[in-house]
Amino acid sequence: MENLILIFTCLTAGLFLQRSTVFTDNAPLTLNLYVIWIALPALILRQVPPLSFSADLFILVLIPWVMTGLGAILVLIASRLCTWSREVTAVLLLTVPLGNTSFLGIPMIEAFFNTDMVTYGIIYDQFGSFVALATYGSFILALYSKQQPQDIRLIAKNILTFPPFLTLLLALLFAKQLQQPAIAGSLALIASSLVPVVMFAIGLQLKFKLAPGQGVPFCFALTVKLLIAPLIVLLICQILGLDTPASRIAVFEAGMPPMVTAGAMAMSAGLAPRLAAALVGWGILLSFASLTLLTLIL
C-alpha cells in the first residue's frame, strides 16, 4: 500500500501548490523532462535486464500488445468521427493504449488479490506495457510532437534518439553488467524518484475544468480505458477458454488507468497538457471504483 499512499500524497501536494508562487509556470515541464531523461531510463535499466519468460505465461505478454493496437484503432476512429485536433489525438493515442500497470497495477494486485499474484502483474508490465511505452510510445511522440507531418526518416531518427528507446536497447545489450548489485542498487534509487516526480507534476497541472472542447475526448478515453478495455480482454479469455490466475491478472491489468509516464511524455511535448494531466489524475481516482467492480466480475 506504500505506492498508493505515495501517489495520493504527491498528487495532493501538487494540487495544493499549483496556485502558489513557490513553483514557476514551467515547473511541470522541467519535472517531466527529468522523468524522460533521468528517472525513466534508470527504471528501464533496472527492470529490463532481469526479465525471464516461460511459454505458459504467454497470455500476459500477448494481451497488452493486443490492447495497445486495439486502443490506438479506437482512438483513431473516434478522432476522425469527432474531428479532434492533432494534439488531442496524440494524447489519447498515448494514454488510452498504455495503462498504469506497474506503479498502480502492482500494489492494486496485492491489495485486491494476494502477493503471489504480483508476479503475473510484473510479467504483464515488463514484457508488455513497458516495452510498448518505449517503442509504440516513442513512435507516437515522434509522429505528433510537430505540427506538420514528419518525414519517415526523421520519425525513425527521433525514435532511435529518444532516451527511453535508447535505454531499452542498452538494457538488452548489457543485461549482465547492469545486474551487478552496486549498479542495480544505484539505478533503483534513481528510478524510485519517477512516481513522486510525475505525480507531483500532474498535481501541479491537474485542472478540474478541462479546456474547451476536451470534455468528449476526456470521457471517451476513460470509458475505454477503465471499462471497455478490461471487458474486451475478459471476452478474449472466455473465447480462448482461459480461466487461470494469469488470465485474471491480464484482465485486471487491462483495466488500469492511463500510464503516468505516457501522460508525462505528452505533457513534455506540449501536447494538450491539461487533458493529459486530467486523464492521468482523474483516471487514478476513478480506477479505485472501476477496479473494485472488475474484481467482482472476476
Secondary structure, DSSP 8 states (H G I E B T S, - for coil): -HHHHHHHHHHHHHHHHTTSSSS-TTHHHHHHHHIIIIIHHHHHHHHSTT----GGGHHHHHHHHHHHHHHHHHHHHHHHHHT--HHHHHHHHHHTTSB-TTTTHHHHHHHHS-GGGHHHHHHIIIIIIHHHIIIIIHHHHHHHSSSS---HHHHHHHHHTSHHHHHHHHHHHTHHHHTSHHHHHHHHHHHTTHHHHHHHHHHHH--SS--TT-HHHHHHHHHIIIIIHHHHHHHHHHHTT--SHHHHHHHHHHT--B-HHHHHHHHHTTSSHHHHHHHHHHHHHHHHHHHHHHHHH-
